[in-house]
Amino acid sequence: MALMGQMMTMPLLISSLLKHAARHAGDTEIVSKRVEGDLHRYNWRAAELRARQLAQALARLGCAPGDRIATLAWNGYRHLEIYYGVSGSALVCHTINPRLFPEQIAWIANDAQDRVLCFDLNFLPLVEKLAEHLPSIKHYVLMTARAHMPAQTSLPGLLCYEELIEAEDGHYAWPEFDEQTASSICYTSGTTGHPKGAVYSHRSTVLHAFAAALPDALDCSARDVVMPVVPMFHVNAWGLPYACAMVGCKLVMPGPHMDGKSLYELFEGEGVTFSAGVPTIWLGLLTYVKANGLKFSSFKRTVIGGSACPPAMMATLIDEFGVDVIHAWGMTEMSPLGTAAKLNAAQLQLPQEEQRRLLAKQGRAIYGVDMNVIDDEGQVLPWDGVSAGNLVVRGPWVIDRYYGHAEAALITVAGEPGWFPTGDVATIDAQGFMQITDRSKDVIKSGGEWISSIDLENIAVAHPAVFEAAVIACAHPKWDERPLLVVVKKPDAELTAEQLLAFFEGRIAKWQIPDDVVFVTELPHTATGKLQKLKLREQFKAHRLAGF
């Protein structure tokens, strides 16, 4: 009979993160640019007290363990309090992306059966329109003070967040319960069909925070000043609100003010050392900084995910501004972190060109995540950096099924059950560096060979006249599909299709060069900042390439 360990049995609960931060980093600042426009400052000790007050207030409203408490909110201190006050009291925090279509927001809230909706001031008109379609919502809470409450509203019994908090004394002990209890729920962006819910547990969230903070992941420490630009409604801001509490660092939150000028002023004013966001955010910030001849005084590293970081953007951040780039990959179904591109000691001795080639990949699996690439028959492909296949993952913060779905979302790989199919196409090299070559629905299948749209996009945006680019498949009578390049030029830039296609020569195999270029004023993006290729394919479905 196996000898069992004789250790304390203490559940891994989200409340323990905030308690730790309040006790051991209580004076460390949390700074928020509010929707109201001003800067708010307090610290982890005050945040923990107000989260306890919120837990009391929600109990007074009749909320019971398991009830879903929804948010439509930006990154800010009140949203942080909801993260902890809700989950810490055995309720379920449901962050909803306000950039979705109103019909999608209503569908998601109804699917989750949300009981309370907390929302920022600038979402009041949206919520007033949605209310009649939200039968499960019993209480609406406006995340502001009495001075900013509307004189009139169509919302029944609209509550003021600050008044809810102030009515409680904070004498509340965080309860202990099973660590497998649901802590929060996030929905996929629903680019095909309805969004699907991923329900995280306290255990999975705390383990994810441990892994995120590791040096070979996001490398968070008490010496950092962290600003998550990735929204708190986008997969829990990639776990940073939890990892930052775990290490007790200063936290800076930009609210809705995410233009280049506002972000730069926060970076400099608060001494931000580390930030996280999708490529489109950094595109706007870099455009502002370069246009005004500015530099960063404290910004040392950023994690870029959500979609592939173009090598040209990475080079600009590293070479021109001295900012290290951590290329990362994950998904809603993974809480979200899966990989991070961090070099080991041996790789740091490689020539710079070889280092950059590795850093352009999505990186190695962080501890807790296992991954493989498989063919269409479910057989594992070699880790040779060439063999592209369907990426599958497993781990303690990877879902096994979607909310409300009885059947598991997992598949068997080489006779081994329990793998989650990501929908991404990838390669893994001998050093374990994974590279996304496409989404399975975006890969271009030309004459039986696969062409990576990401590779083509990276080349296009390296051209000095290109602001943004997307590649989609167009029907072709001989090759089935061929790549079409859709481009937004930089302001006042002169560029022809012939000049841009000539730029590809010598940079990729000749047969992979796009067949045509279309210039547009802007590209469509999803609510999470990713290129919306479904819309592009619909827009250009009648486009005719040479050969018709």
N, C-alpha and C positions, 0 to 999 in steps of 0.2 A: 504494500500500500504506500502511495506517495506521501512524503512528509509535507505537510501544509505550512505555509508561512504564518508567522505569529505577529502580524502587523495590525495596526489600527485600521478599522474599516470606516473610512471617511469618504462620502460620496464626492465626486468631482462636480461641483455646482458653480454656476456663473456668479452667484453672489460672493463666492470666496475670492474672486478676482478683485471685486470692488472693495471688499473688506480689507484685503491685503494692501491695496493702493491707499486707502484712507488711513490705515495704521502706520504704514512704512514710508509713504510718500505724500502724506496729508497736505503739506504746504506747497506741493508742486502744482504749477498753474494749469488750468484748462481755459483756453481763450477762444471765444466764438465771435465771428462776424454775424450779427443777428440779421434776420429778415428786416427788422426795423431800421437797420443801417448802421447802428453803433457797435462798438466792441464791448463784449461782456467778459469779465474776468472773475474766476473763483478758483477753487482747488479741489483735489480729489476728496478731501475730508468733507467739504461742503456738498460735493456731488453725491457722496454716499448717504449723507443725511437726507438730502432732498429725494433720493431714490427710495429711501425708507418711508418718507412722507407720502410719496406717490403710491407705494404699495398699500399703505393705510387707506388712502383716498379711493383706490380702486376697490378695495374690500367694502368700503362704505357704499359704493355704487352697486354693490351686489355681485361683483365679479367673483367667480369660483375657479379653483384650479382647473386648468385645461381650456378656459375661455380664451378666445383669440382677441388680442388688443392690437388694432391696426394703426399704422402711421402713414401719413402723407407729409413728409418733412425732409428738410435739408440737413446737412451736417451741422449740428449745434449742441449746446449743453443740455437743452431740454430733451432732445432726441436721445442723447446719451443716458439721461436719467430714465427714460422710458425703456431703453434696452435692458437696464439693470433692475429697475423697479418692477417691471412686468415679469421677466423671466425669473428673477430672484424670489418672487412670491408664488411660483408654480403656475403663473399664467403664461401664455404663448405670445411672443412679440412677432407681429406680422407687418413687415415693412413692405409698402406698396410703392411701386415706381410711378411718380406723378406725371412722367413724360409719356406714359402709355395713352392710348386713345381712351376717352371716358368710358366707352362700352367695355373695354378690356378691364379697366379698373373696377367697374361694377361687377363684372363677371368674376374677377378674382376675389373680391370682398364677399360675394355671395357663396362662392365655392368654399372659402375658408370659414364661412359662417361667423364673421367678425361681430363682436358684441359692442366694442367701443372703437371710435375712430378719433385719433388725435392728429391735428393737422396744423401746419404753419399758416401764418396770417395771409400770405399771398395765394393760398389755395382755397380761400373762403368762397369765391365765386364758383370754382369747380365743384366743391362739396355741396353747395346749395343746389346746383344742377343735378348732382348725382343722388341726392338724398331719397328722392321718391323711388329710386331703383335699388335701395339698400334696406330690405325689410329686416335683416338680422341686427342692424345697428340700433342699440338702445340709448347710447349716449354719444354726443358730439362734443369734443374738447378742443377749443382753440388755444394753440400753444403760444400764449402771449399774456401780458398783464392787463388789468382792468382798463387802464388808460387807452389801450388800443382795441378794446372790444367794440364791435359795430353797434351803432345806435339802433339799427334794424336788421333783422335777418329772417329768412324763411325757415331756418333750422329750428326744430322744436327743442326748447330747453337747452340752448347752447351754453356750455360750461366754459369757464375761464381757468386755464391751467394753473396760473399763479394763485388764484383763489382756492383751488383744490388743494394745492400744496400747503398754503398758509393755514388752512383749517386743521391741519394735523400736527401732532407734537413730535413725531419722529421716534417715539419710544416703541420700536418695533424690532423684534428679533427675526433675522432671516431664517425661514424654516428649513429643516433638513428633509429630504425626500429622495426617492430613487434617482440616481444619476442618469438613467435612461429616459427620464421624463422629458417630454417635448419642451424645448426652450424657445424656439423661434421657427418661423416658416417663411421661405422665400419662393417666389414663383419664377420660372424660366421666362424669357422674354417673348415666347410664343410666336416665333417667326413662321412656324408652320403649325396651323391649328391653334387650339386654345393653350394658354400657358399651363404649366404643370407645377404643382407645389412640391418643394423639397422640405421635409420636416427634420430639423436638427435637434439633437438631444443636448442636455447639459454636458454629458460625458464627451460627446464628439466635439463640442464647441471649446471646452477647456483643453482637450488634447490638441485641437487645431491651433489654439493660441500658443501652446508650448512650441509646436513645430514652427509656426510663423516667426516666432521670436528668435529661433536658432540662428547662429552666425552664417550658416550656409543657406538660409532662407531669406527672411527680410532683415535679419540682424538688428533687432530692436534692443535698446538698452536704456537705462536711467539717464544716460548722458545725452540722449537724443531729444530733439524737439521735432515731433512728428505731426505732419499735416496730411490727413487723408483727403485728397481731392476726389478720389473715387467715392461716390455717394454712399451714405449709410443705407439707402434703399437698394443698393446694388450688392447683393450677397454680403450683407453686414460689413460693408466697406473693407472687404477682403480680410475680415477678422481683426483689423487694427484697433477698433475700440476695446477689444478684449486683450490683445497682446500689449497694448499701451498700459492698461491697468495692471497687467501681470508684472511688467518691468518698472512701472511707476514713473514714466517719462512725462514731460510736458506735452500737452496735446493742443493742437491749433486746428480750428474748424472754420471753413470759409463760408458756410451758409450757401445762399444762392449766388454769391458774388464770385463767379469763376471765370471771368474775363481775364485776359493777360495782365492788365494794369492792376486789378484788384488782387490777383494772386501774387504778383511781384511785390506789392506793397506789404502784404502779409508775410511773405517769405523774409523780407528784409527787416520789417518792424519787429517780428517775433523771433528772429534768429533760427528759422526752420532749417534743420539739418537733413531731414528725410521726408520724402513725400511719395505718394502713390496715385496713379491715374492711368487713364487710357491714352493712346497716342494722340487723339484729337485735342485733348486738353493741353498736352505739351506743345503741340503745333501752335496753338493760340498763344501760349506763354512765350515760346521762343520767337515768334513773329514780333511780339511786342518788345521783348528785350533787345532783339537785334535792331529793330527800327529806331530804338532810342539810345543805342550805344551803351547799354547797361551790362553789368556783371552781377554775379551772385556772391555775397560775402560769407554766407554760412552754409548754403545748400551743397551737400556733399554726395548724396546718392538718391536715386529714385527707383522705384519698382514700376515697370510698365507692363501691363497685361490687358486683357479684354479683347485685344486683337494684336496681331504681330507688330512689333516695333520695327519700322523701316531702318535698315542699317545706316542710311544717311542721317536720320534723326539721332541715332545712337552716337554716331561719329561727332555730330555737332555738340551734343551734350558733353561728351567726354573730352574732345580736343579743344573746343572753343570755350567751354565753361567749367571744365574740371569737375563735372558731375558724373559719378559712377552710375552705370545703368544696370539694374537687375532685371533681366528679361524673365518674366514668369508666365506660367500657364495654369489655368484651372477652369472650373465651371460651377454653376449654381449647385449642381448635383454633388459637388465635392467640397462645399463649404467655404471657399472655393479652391484653396491652394493645392497644386499637384506637383509642380516643378519650379525650380529657380536656376537660372544660369549663373552659377558662381564657380570660379576656377579654383582647382586645388593647387598645392605647392608646385607640383611638377608642371602643370599647365601654365603657371605664372612665369616659367622659364622659357616658354615658347616665344618665337618672334611675334611682334605685335599683330601682324596680319593673321597669323594662325589663332591668336587669342580672340581677335574680333570675330573670326569665323565661328568659333565656339559660342561666344557671347550673343551672336545673332540667333542662335537656336533657343528653344524654350527652356533647355537646361535639364539637370538631373532631378530625379524624383527626390523629394524631401522625405525624411524619415516618416513612416506611417502610410506612405503611398507605394504601391507596387504597380508596375505597368508592363504591357507587352504590345506588340503590333502583330496582327493576325491577318491571314488571307480570308477570302470569302467563304472558305470551307472550315474556318475556325482553327487552322493550324498556325502555330507560332512561327513568325518570320525571323531571320537572323538579325542580330544587332550589328549591322555592317555600315550603317549610315546611308545605305542605298535602297534597300528593300522597303518600299512604302506599303503600308497596310492600315487596317482599321485599328485605332488605338483603343485599348481596353485597360481599365484600372480597377483597383480594389483597395480598401483601407478602412480604418475606424471612423473616418469622417466622410465616407462615400455612401450615398443612399443605396438602399436595396430595393426600394419601390417608391413610387410617387404618391403623394397624399390622395387618399380616396380611391386608390387602385389596389384591388385585392391581389393582383398578380405581381410577382417580383419583376424588376426590370433587368435582371441579371441573366448572363449566358454562361455556357460551359466552354472553356478554352482548353483544347488538347486533353479532354477528359477530366478537367478540373473545374468544378462549378464555382459560381460566386464572383464573376467578373462583370463590371459595368461597361457597356459599349458607349463610348463617348460621342460617336458621330464624327470624330476627327480622323483625318488621314495623316499618318506620321511616319517618320523613320526614327530609329534609335541607333546611335553609333556604338562602337566597341567600348567607349568610355562612359556609356550610359547617358549621353546627351540626346535628348529627344528634340525633334524638330517637326512642328506642324507644317505639313505641305498643303493642306487644304481642309475645309469641311467636306465630308463625303458628298454633300449635295452641290458643292461649288467646284470640285475638281473638273477639269476639262478633259474629256476622253476623245482623243484625236487619233483615228486610225488604229485603235487598240492600245495606244500609249497614253499615259497620264501626263498632263501638263499642270504644274502648280500655279494657280492664280496668284498666290502670295509672292512667289519668286518674281513673276512679271511685274507685279505692283511695286515691289522693292526697287527694281531697276528703274521703273518709270519715275518714282518720286526722287530718285537720285539726280535726275536732270534738273539743272538750276532754274528752269522755267516752269516746273511742275509743282503745284501746290498740293494736290491730292489726286489719287488715281484708283480705279477699280477695274478688275478684269472679270469678264463673264464669258460664258460659252454661247456661241451662236451656231445655229444649224448650218451644216455644210454638206453638199450633195456627195462628195467623195469621201471626206474624212469624218463624217458624222457630226463632229463639233470642232470649231476652231475658236481661238481667243479673240475677243473684241476688247480693246482698251478704251475706257471712258475716263476723261481727264478734265480736271479743273486747273487752269493756268494761274500762275501768280499774277497779281495785279500789274497791268501794263506790260506783261511779258509777251514777246513775239515768238511763236512756235508753230510750225506746220506739222501735219501728220507724218510727212516724209522725213523731216528732221528728227522727230521723236523715234520713229521706227529704225532709223539709221543708228541711233544711240544704243539700241539693243545689240547691234552686231559686235561679236567678240565677247559679249557678256553672258550669252546663253546660246544653247544649240540653235542653229538657224531654223530648224523646223518648229521650234517653240515660240519664235517671234510672233507677236500678234498679227493678224491679217489686216486689221483696220484700227483706226483711231477716231473717236468722236469726242469733240470738245463740248463741255457743258459748263454752266455757271456755278452749279453746286451738285454735290452727290447726296443721295438720301442716306440717313443714318437711323439705326434703331434707337430705342429709348435709352440704351446703355452705351451709345456712342459708336457702335460697330457699323460698318458699311452694310446697307440694306440691299443685298444683292438680289433678293427675291423681287423687290420693286424694280431694280434695274433690268432684270431679265424680262419682266413684264413690259417695261418701257421700250426695250429694244428687240422684242420678239419678232418684229417684222423686218428687222435690219438684214440687209442682204450683203453677204460677203462676195468677193470675187470667186467665180466658178459657177454661179447660178445662171 
